[in-house]
Amino acid sequence: MIYSTAIRAFGDLFSAPIRGVFWKVIGLTLLFLVALWFLLRLLFLDFAMPYIEAWLPSLGEWTGWISLFAAIVSAIGLAAGLAFLIAPVSAVIAGLFLDDAADTIEKVDYASDAPGQALPLAQSILSSLRFFLVVIAANLVALIFLLVPGVNLVIFFVVNGYLLGREYFEFAAARYLGTERARAWRSRNQGRVWLAGLAIGLFLLVPILNILTPLFAAIFMVHYVKALMRREAGVASPQMT
């Protein structure tokens, strides 16, 4: 069920009904990341470089090499920092449009079902910010194991599979059950939810496309939650293959 649901969600991601949300998420995420790049670069040039330039003359003939090395390291550091922030930044921005995507999927694929209820805007923003902090903390833990062969990839999937599965499953389930019942249902299906989170983690590994991870995750979990609800009710579902 997870494989077929992921394939379906991937197709929906580029479908005409979702296209409006797609471009909003892409445009705002890229705009924010570009602005963040210039901000970080400005902070480095204004605060770090004056100290480096004041210290360089004391190095004599090594001044040119040290200056070049500092420029290279700063460029790599800025790029690495920006790459690290892609996932949490896209999560916050896409979080503002996840209900729009869920509404669209429901109207197209589940028109005969009762529509889900979107979270209030304030609660949606707080949820996005909370997830932003959780993703940063989890990936900092994963970075600790980055240089440990055979462990880094496992840690990445374990951590992100759990977090992504939990957050987006509860997002989708809460539309139909309310927040508290969605959490209780997720607890009863922890294994399934974690496996679903691993599918989202795989998408997160795809360069460039990973900007759309939150949007893909929301679409995926709407389909997945609907399929689980049908399974528990004993109703056939087109996703259950």
Number of C-alpha atoms within 10 A of each C-alpha: 13 22 13 16 23 23 13 15 23 17 11 18 22 12 12 10 15 19 14 12 20 20 12 14 25 16 11 15 21 15 12 14 17 13 12 15 16 12 12 15 15 12 12 14 14 11 11 12 16 12 11 14 12 9 11 17 12 10 11 8 10 11 15 13 12 14 15 11 12 14 13 12 12 17 13 12 12 18 13 11 13 17 11 15 18 18 20 21 23 25 24 23 22 27 24 16 18 25 24 15 23 26 19 17 21 20 14 11 10 14 11 9 10 10 14 18 15 19 16 8 11 9 11 19 16 13 17 22 18 12 19 20 12 14 21 16 12 15 20 13 14 21 15 11 17 16 10 10 9 10 12 16 13 13 19 21 23 17 20 23 21 20 21 27 27 19 20 24 26 24 28 29 24 21 19 17 16 17 16 12 14 19 19 13 16 21 13 11 12 15 13 16 26 23 17 27 29 23 20 26 24 14 20 22 13 12 8 10 12 19 23 23 23 26 29 26 30 28 29 30 29 24 27 26 20 18 21 18 14 16 13 8 9 9 10 11 14 11 19 15 10
